[in-house]
């Protein structure tokens, strides 16, 4: 549940969620202090905190659709600055209300950077942070220049200071968690985009098989390996007739079906590539005999398959040309040999596996 919430908060729609969390937290804190100052008779700060509570409640409502966020960010900073100054003026600096100004500086950078409505977020946050820094210094000066309006026992002062410290620690912990969640979300999004680009660049979109460019990289690995392997080039028999008779959508379905059958049989024993049109290239680990037996099994399964497209039931066959790694040490030559054997099969009746010239 928490993981899903953090993921949603880090997404594009999460901008409004982040603002609502800030305003909700500020609303709770100011409501607490409005009650505390009412009970202690600090009328000025009671009024200030009531007004602040109303401000943050309104923020929770109006930020719902990511509207007015720039205005609300400025209002939040000004409110926190003003609150620190007023509390220092009426109570003294020892109550540590300026801690809220310290804690809001990293939060400002995090929030504004993630908000698409705010242009030049670093400059914007830096300006707000400088203003916040001056306000902290001014809060300290107020304590030196004048006596606090209200004085309470030392124990009360320390309790409020400790409470403010706890509130600020919670703020920093919360936004550190949000920050980590955002980083993880961005990394996951980047990985998904890279996977998509990899699939677009290296895989055929119709069949899901590797494409011609990608298979060449893998071919190099096979040549460098000491393990035996075979190169098999297959072609769907009379594919043009399938397209002309049943339509291109039926032809696409035939291609997908054949690709699934071959991929399912090859598995981890090799790689399957759509070489072009209705041609499929297979790199298969194993001896000539083992690879021939597997290719025959693939052909047998294709023979027994009926492809349904609309009301049509299409019987298909394939012809394969096979050569092993001992026939040549060059990629182009191995493919050329497999291609020659494929066309020997085509010219001698189709629907077969040819392993020699």
Buried (B, 14 or more C-beta within 10 A) or exposed (E): EEEEEBBEBBEEEBBBBBBBBBBBBBBEBBBBBBBBBBEBEBEBBBEBBBEBBBBBBBBBEBBEEBEBBBEBBEBBBBBBBEBBBBBBBBBBBBBBBBBBBBBBBBBBBBBBEBBEBBEEBEEBBBEBBEBBBEBBEBBEEBBEEEEBEBEBEEEBBEEBBEBBEEBBEEBBEBBEEBBEBBEBBEEEEEEEEEEEEEEEEBBBEEBBBBBEEBBBEBBEEBBEEEEBBBBBBBBBBBBEEBBEEBBEEBBBBBBBBBBBBBBEBBEEBBBBBBBEEBBBBBBBBBBBEBBBEBBBEBBEBBEEBEBEBEEBEBEBBBBBBBBBBEBBEEBEEBBBBBBBBBBBBBEEEBBBBBBEE
